[in-house]
């Protein structure tokens, strides 16, 4: 090995060591005097919507690599997310299925920054439309005790219902 190669190896080792050290520095995007409620889950809108499977004629019109006999034809229903904190509406937004054709799962991601304290959280996630209030897909009403600088996660549990919990570190 010549001197130039040794220098490159040495510089590379120093850069890797600096990156490894920097990756261990804790960084918080959350103000220490605030708490965060993070809503994050994935939802297959097919769970609450009806769709039809493609016919053989429709499949034959597609290139071979795009044929999926289990695909849902037609755009899946959009859902509305509503979040209330102590009875005051904090979030109202329509969440649409992902994908160009709107046939992929819905991804919900929302963050609410709140002062530490006790609150009542109400989350409603259901089809957009008149009957959505009568039968929402997911609901949660829970008391919250928020500590400063901490995150509370609202997500789906093993059975698919919404739950509020502290994220695992």
C-alpha positions in Angstrom: 0.0 0.0 0.0 1.3 3.4 -0.8 1.0 6.6 1.2 -2.0 7.9 -0.8 -4.0 4.7 -0.1 -3.2 4.8 3.6 -4.3 8.4 3.8 -7.7 7.5 2.1 -8.2 4.6 4.5 -7.4 6.9 7.4 -9.8 9.6 6.3 -12.5 7.0 5.7 -12.0 5.5 9.2 -12.2 9.0 10.8 -15.4 9.8 8.8 -17.0 6.5 9.8 -16.1 7.0 13.5 -17.6 10.6 13.4 -20.8 9.3 11.8 -21.1 6.5 14.4 -20.6 9.0 17.2 -23.1 11.5 15.8 -25.7 8.8 15.3 -25.8 8.3 19.1 -26.5 11.9 19.9 -30.2 12.2 21.1 -32.2 14.6 19.1 -35.7 15.6 20.0 -38.0 17.5 17.6 -40.5 17.9 20.5 -40.3 20.9 22.9 -39.5 19.8 26.4 -42.4 21.7 27.7 -44.9 20.2 25.3 -46.5 16.7 24.9 -47.3 15.0 21.6 -50.3 12.9 20.6 -49.3 10.9 17.4 -52.0 9.2 15.4 -50.5 6.6 13.1 -52.1 3.5 11.5 -52.7 1.7 8.3 -56.3 0.7 7.2 -57.5 -1.3 4.3 -60.6 0.6 3.2 -61.8 -2.7 1.7 -62.7 -3.6 5.3 -65.7 -1.3 5.1 -66.3 -1.1 1.4 -67.6 -3.4 -1.3 -65.7 -3.8 -4.5 -66.0 -6.1 -7.5 -63.3 -8.4 -8.8 -62.2 -8.0 -12.5 -63.8 -10.2 -15.1 -61.7 -12.5 -17.2 -62.2 -10.1 -20.2 -60.9 -7.2 -18.2 -57.8 -9.2 -17.1 -57.2 -10.3 -20.7 -56.9 -6.6 -21.8 -54.1 -6.0 -19.3 -50.4 -6.9 -19.9 -49.5 -10.2 -18.2 -47.5 -8.6 -15.4 -50.4 -6.3 -14.4 -53.1 -9.1 -14.1 -54.3 -9.4 -10.6 -57.5 -11.4 -10.2 -57.9 -10.4 -6.6 -57.7 -6.6 -7.3 -60.6 -4.4 -6.4 -62.0 -2.5 -9.4 -63.3 1.0 -8.7 -61.9 3.6 -6.3 -62.2 2.6 -2.7 -64.1 4.8 -0.3 -62.4 7.8 1.3 -62.5 8.1 5.1 -62.8 11.0 7.4 -60.6 11.5 10.4 -62.0 13.6 13.3 -60.1 14.3 16.5 -61.5 16.1 19.5 -59.6 17.1 22.6 -61.8 18.0 25.6 -64.7 18.4 23.2 -63.0 20.9 20.9 -62.5 19.7 17.3 -58.7 19.7 16.5 -58.6 17.7 13.3 -61.1 17.1 10.5 -59.7 15.8 7.2 -60.5 13.3 4.5 -58.0 10.5 4.0 -58.0 8.8 0.7 -56.6 5.4 -0.2 -53.1 5.5 -1.6 -52.1 4.5 -5.1 -52.8 6.0 -8.5 -56.1 4.1 -8.7 -57.0 4.7 -5.1 -56.9 1.0 -4.4 -54.2 0.8 -1.8 -54.4 1.0 2.0 -55.1 4.3 3.8 -52.2 5.6 5.9 -53.2 7.9 8.8 -50.5 10.1 10.3 -51.3 13.1 12.4 -49.5 14.9 15.3 -51.1 17.1 17.9 -48.8 19.1 20.2 -50.4 19.8 23.6 -49.3 21.3 26.9 -48.8 18.6 29.5 -51.9 17.7 31.5 -55.1 15.7 31.5 -57.4 15.6 28.5 -60.2 13.5 27.0 -59.4 12.4 23.5 -62.1 11.4 21.0 -61.1 9.9 17.6 -63.6 8.9 14.9 -62.5 7.4 11.6 -65.2 6.4 9.2 -66.5 6.5 5.6 -67.3 9.9 4.2 -71.0 10.3 3.8 -74.3 10.5 5.6 -74.2 7.1 7.3 -70.6 7.5 8.6 -71.8 9.0 11.9 -74.0 5.9 12.5 -71.3 3.3 11.9 -67.7 4.6 12.0 -65.0 2.1 11.2 -62.8 3.0 14.2 -63.4 5.0 17.3 -61.6 5.8 20.5 -62.6 7.8 23.5 -59.9 7.8 26.2 -58.6 9.9 29.0 -55.1 11.1 28.5 -52.4 12.0 31.0 -49.7 13.8 29.0 -46.2 14.3 30.5 -43.9 17.1 29.2 -41.5 16.0 26.4 -43.3 12.6 25.9 -45.3 11.1 23.0 -48.6 9.2 23.3 -49.3 7.0 20.3 -52.8 6.3 19.0 -52.7 3.2 16.7 -54.5 -0.1 16.1 -54.1 -3.0 18.5 -53.9 -6.7 17.5 -57.6 -6.9 16.9 -57.7 -3.8 14.7 -59.3 -1.4 17.3 -57.8 1.9 18.2 -55.7 2.2 21.3 -53.7 4.9 23.0 -50.3 3.8 24.4 -46.8 5.0 25.0 -44.4 4.0 22.1 -41.9 1.3 22.9 -38.4 2.6 22.9 
